[in-house]
């Protein structure tokens, strides 16, 4: 009888398999984060709309959300942690391979064990550069405070629970352990829901360090689903003092841009997103170098290699000199105070490479974008501008104010390069007005003007069906069929009497559901 002989895999092949397992773990973890964000986002708007209630009401609503949405699921367990326990050889091989220990993910749910997790990871990774994610984002730590109470400095904010206090202790210990090796950080992500935890973490990372953070390329600091944002006070140290990290990707969510030092906002930065309500923090106009709006202007002026910029901010003003963003490709602005600052921003910012523009009105308050659109008319006018703005994509969301039809039409006529246009979601009447100006009309010379003549992809929400039909059919005769049309009927506008003879005039038609 022939005997069977099992040939063990070589260590090199095992390491290759383990690294593939780690890559799959990262995909699973990223998917978990995306699902959590989407699920929580259905219940809480980060601008604080649903926080304008008393604490007892919030507790009842939170209990309903937790039971209905299962938003308190734990992060998926690492497969690598299971592999370690298979046999002594695998255990020894993994522990002797530092490159297997370069991605660290810790959740507040680990409790006191989080510190040992961090310490063990640092030891096993030796001198390798590391990517760190800390999730201290329990929704029960969110405390609703009405906007008026924050502005006036009043309101009954309950004391933190024992669980929140202990979680803050664990977070502090973990960050102290990791910060001692800040020179090995390549990526660092912190997501919190407690304003107390946010300040604790930022303060710990603002201490002097023996080793500079000279390898840090990605920094994401997120204080999510909390109406109180982390302001930076006078004489407070900045993050990573004495360091000039080469950060390329920076996200400050619910955290003032005054926390980073000017050396962090340099020519290395490529992607920047800021979500901050300058009117809601406790010390909105007093920072270590002057008004926050002025500081933001100064910071942006140094970002000569910036490619994408998202400003989700509310400011009282934006006053400054001309700033140059020569490589900026995509700009997104979300605000309820665009009139106060965005018009000045567009009139002073030089963005010759800008191709994608997104404007979104914060749904918490009514605000107009007409002044911004009027400024865009000036920037796209080839007669008034030496280097007219040439956009490829224009996206308008939640436009709530009545707009001047002449401004809209002139803007559309002056944008021959736009290939993608998004209208909505927003009020039916406003979106209808924006959509109506896409229909060709005769000019003063009796010739047909075609708004957005290069349009290929159209995304529309909350527009009556008869308008959509007219846009498709009347543009078709002049410019041919649209490449793609994404359309969601507004409530009460799915008019069955309107023929569907227009749908086959579009190469790809997508009817959207609830978004």
N, C-alpha and C positions, 0 to 999 in steps of 0.2 A: 504494500500500500504506500503510495507517494505521500511524503510529508509536505505540508505547506510551510512556506517561509515568508514572513512579513518583513519587508524592508522598510525601516523607518525613514521618514522624510528628513532631508538634511536641514540643518538649522537655518540656512539661507532661505530655503523654500518656506519653512515655517514662518520666518519673519515676514516674507512677502505676503503670506496668507493673513497673518495677524494685522498687517498694515491695511489690507483690503477690508478686513473686519472693522478696523477703526474708521475707515472712510465711510462704510455703510452706517456705522453708529452716528457719525456726524450728520449724514443725510436724515436719519430718523430723528435726531435731536432738533435739527433745523425745522423739520416738518412739525414737530411738537410745538416749537415756539410760534410758528405761523398759525397753527390752529388755536393756540391759546390767545394770540393777539386778535384773531378774527372773532373768537367766541366772546371775549371780554368786550371787544369793540362794539358788539351789538347792544350792550347794556350801558356802557359808560362812554361818554364823549369827553375827550381829553381837554376840551375847553371849559368843562365844568357845568354844562347845561343842567345835568341831572343831579348836581350837588346842591342846588339851591333848595334845600329842605332841612328840617330839623333832624337831630341825630336819631331819635326814636323811629321816625319814618324811614330813615336810611337803613336801620337795622332790619326792619321788616322787609324792605325791598332787597337787601343783600341776601337774606335768608332764602327768599324766593329765587333769586338768580343762582345761588349756589345749588339749590335742589333741582332746578330746572336745567341748568346748563352744564353741570359737572365741571366747573371752571377751576376746581381745586385739585385736578389730577397731578400726580407726581411726575417729574421728568422720567423718561425711559432709562432703565438701568443699563450701564455700559456692558456690552458683550465681553469686552476685555477683562472686566472684573470677574466674569464667570470662567473665562479661559484660564486665568491664573490658577484656579483650583482643580484643573483636570488632572495634572500629574506633577511630580517634583521637577522633572526636566523642563516642562513648559514654564513652571513657576520661576525656575532659575534663569532660563533663557530670557524671559520677559524682563526680569529685574536687572539683568545685565545688559539690556539694550536701551539706552537712554532715549533714542529716537522714537521709541514706542510711547513715551510719556511726554508728549508735547501739547496735548489738549486737555485742559482741566475744566470741568463743569461741576459746580457745587450749588446746591439748593438749600434754602433755610430749613427745609424739612429734615435735613440731616442732623439738626440740633448741635449738641456738643461734639458729635463725631466729625463735624465739618473741619475743625482745626486739624485733627489727625489726618484727615483726607488731604488737606492742603500740604501738610508737612511731609507726608509720605510721597506725594507727587513731586515736590521740590527735590527731595533726596534722589528719587529714581530718575528724574530728568537730567541730573548732573548740570552740565553747562549749556544744554540745548535751549534755543529760543522757544517760548511757550505762548499758547493762546488760552486766555482765561475768560470764563463766563461765570458770574455770580448772580444767582436769581434769588433776591430777597423781595418777592413780589406777591405776598399774601394779600388777597383783596379785602380781608377783614381788617387790615390796617389802614384802609382808606377812610379818612374822616371828612364828611361833607361840611363845608363852611360856606354860607351864602356870600356872594360877591360883595354885597354892600357891607357885610360885617368885616370882611378882610380889609376893604378900603378904609373903613372907619376904626379899625383896630378893636372891634368888640366881637362878641359871639361866644357861646358856651362850648368850647372845645373840650371833650372829655379827656382825662389823663390816659396815657398809653396803658394797655393791658400788660399783665405779667409776661405773657407770651411774646409781645412786641418788645418789651425791655430785654428779655433774655436773648431774643433773636438779634437785637442790636449788639449785645455783648459778644455773641458768637461771630457776627459780621466783623466787628472791630478786631477780634483776635485773628480771624482769617486774613484780613487785609494787612495787618501788621506782619504776619508771617510771610505773605507774598511780597509785600512792599520792600522787604529786605533784599529781594532779588529782582527789583524793578529793572535792572540793567538787562534782564533776560526776557522782559515782556515784549512780545511782538504784537499781540492783540489783547485788548482788555475791554470787557463788556460788563457793566453793572446795571441791573434792573431792580428798582425799588418801588414800593408803594407807600412807604412811611417817610414823611418828610424828616423825621428824626434820624432815621437810618441814612438818608441821603446826606444830611449835614455831617453825620459822624464819618461817613466814608470819605467825603470830600476833604474834611479837615485832616484825616489821617494821611491822605495822599498829597497834602500840602506841607508836609514836614520835610526838612532837609534830609537828604539821603547820601550815604557814602558813595553809592554808585549812581551815576546819572541814567535817566531813562533814554538812552541814546539809540535804542533799536525799536522803539514803539512806533508802529505804523498805523494802527487802527485803535481808536478810542471811542467807545459808545457808552455814554452815561445817560441813563434813562430813569427819570422819576415820573412814573406813569400813573394815569387815572387819579391825579391829585390836584385840586384847584390851587393849592399853595405851592409855589415854585421856589427853588433854591436861589435866593438872592446872594450877592457877594457884598460884604460889608466893608466899610472903610478900614484900612490898615490890616485887613486879613491877607495872609500869604496866598499866592497863586498855586495852582497845581504844579507838582514836580519842580519845586524851586531849584534853580541852578542848572536845570536841564534844558536842552533844546531838542526835544524828540522830533524825529522826521515824520510826523503824522501826515498820512495821506487821506485818511477817512475819519472824519470827526462828526459825531452825533451828540448834541446837547439837547436833551428832551426834558423840559421842566426845570432846566438849570441855566442860570445866567451865563452869557458869553464872557462875563467879567472874571469867571473862575480861571480860565486858561491865561497864561502869561502871553505877552506879545510874541515871544520866541516860539510858542507852540503854533501860532497862526502865521505861518511863513509860506515861502514859495513852494514847500513840499506838498502843501494841502491841495488835494484834487476834488474831494467830495465833502461838502459841508451841509449839515442840516441843523437848524436851530428851531426849537419849539419853546417859546417863552412869552409869558404875558407880562410885559413891563408895567402894566397898570394895576396888577393884582398883587405883586410882591410887597413885602413889608417895608422895603427901603429902595423903592424903585428908581429914585433919581440920585442917590448918594452912593458912589462907588469910589474905589481907590484912585481913579484918575479922572473923575468927572461924570457927567450924565451918561447913562448907559447908551442912549442913542448915538451920542458923539463917539463913544468907544467902539460901537459896532461899525460905524463909518470908518474909523481909523483902522480897525482890524481888516475889514474887507479890502481896503486900499493896498494891503500888503500881499494879497492872495493872487499873485500874477499868473499862477498856473491852475487856478480853480476851474474845474470843468462842470460840476453840478452844484447848484446852490438852492436850498429850500429854506425860506424865511417864513416861519409860522409864528408871527410876532404881532403884538399890539403895542404901539408906541404913540406917544402924544405928538411927536414931531421927528423929523429927520433932516437936520441941517448940517451941511458940510460942503467941502470943495469937491471938485471933480475926482472921481476914482476910476481907475482903469482895470477892467477885468477882461484882458485880451483873449483868453482862451475859454471863457465861459460858454458852454454849449446848451445847458438846460437850467432854467430858472423857474422856481415855483414859489408863489406867494399866497399865504393864507392869513387873513386878518379880518377883524371887524372895524379896523380904523385905517383902511387904505388911504382915505382922503387926507389923513393927518401926515402920512409919511411916504407912501408908495409913489405918489406923483413926483415928489422931490427926488426920490431914489432914481426913477427912470430918467428924469431930466439931467441928473448929474453923473450917472453911471455910463461909461463907455463899454459896450459889449458887442464888438464887431462880429464875433463868431456865434452869437446867440441864435439857436435854431429851434428850441423847444420852450414855449412859455405856457405856464399854468397859473391861472388866477382863480382863487377860491375864497368866497366870502364866508367868514365864520358865521355859522347858523345861530350863534347865541344872540347876536344883536344885528339889527338892520344896518347895512352899510352900502355905500354906492361904489361902483367901479367906473362911473362915467368919466371922472377926472383922469383915471389911469388910461382908459380907452382913448380919451381925447389926446393925451400925451403920446400914445402909440400912433395915432394918426399923424402927429408931427414927425415922429421918428421914422415912419414908413413912407413919408412923402418925398419922392426923389427930387422935388424942386426946393424943398426947405432944408433937406438934410444932405450933407456931403457924402455920408456913408449910410444910406437908408437901411433900416432893419429888414432882414430877409429871413423870415421864419419858415420852418418846415412844418411845425405843429403848433396849434393854438388850442388850449383847453380852458373852458370857462365853466365853473361850478358854482352853484348856489347864488347866482346873480339875483338879487332881490329887489333892486330899485328900477324904476321905469327909466329906459334909456332913450336918448335922442336917435331917431331912426336915421337921420342924415349922417351922424357920427359912425354908426354901425356900417352903413352902406359904404361910406368913404373908406373906412378901414378895410372892408372886404375887397374893394376895388384895388386898393394899394398893396394888397398882399398876393401877388401872382405866384409866389413860391410855396404857399401853404398847401401841403398835401393831405394833412389830417386835421380835422376840426371836431371838437367835442363841445356839445351844448347840454349842460345840465349835470345832475338833477337840479331842479329849481322850480319856482312858481310857473304855472302853466302860461300865464299871460306874458311873462318876461321871456321865457324860452320861445314862445311863439313869435315874439317880436324879433328875437335874435335869428330865428330860422327863416322868417319871412323875407329878410333882406338877402337871402341866398337866391331868391327868384330873380331871373334876368328882367331888367326893365329898360325902357328906351331913355336915352339921354337927351340933352337939349338939341342935339343935331339929328335926332330921329333914329340913332343907331342903338342897337342892343348892347348894354353893358352886362358883362358876365362877372359877378362877384366871385372871388377866389377861383380864378380860371384853372388853376392847377390842382384843384381838389380831387383827391382819389378815395379817401376814407372819411366817412361822416358818421359820427356817433351822436344820437339825439335822444333826449329824455323829455317826457311830459310835453310833447308837441302834438296838436291835433292831427289826426290822420290825413285830413284833406290838405293840410300844409305840406306834409311829407310827400304826398302824391304829386302836388304841383312842383315841388322842388326837383323831384326825380325826373319827371317827364319834361318840364320846361328846360332844365339844364341839359338833358340828354340830346336835345335837338342841336345844341350849340357846342357842347364839349364831349359828347359821347357818354357812355354809361359810367357810373361810379364803380370803382373796384370793389369797395365794401361799404355796406350800410348796416350799422348797429342801431336798433330802434326799440325803445320801450314806450308803449302807449301810456299816456297820462290817464289818471283816474277819470272815468267818464268820457274818454275821448276815443274809445275803440268803436268808432262809428261804422256799423255794418252797412250803411247805405253808400259808403265810399267804395268804389270799385277797387279791386286788387290788381288792376292792369299795369301797375307801376312796378310791382315786385320783380318781375322777370326782366326789367330794364336795368337791373343792378347785377353785376357779375356774382357777388356773394352777398346774400341778405341774411341777417341774423336778427331774430326777434328776441329782445332781452326780457328776462323775468324780473323778479324783485331784487334790487341791489341795495 
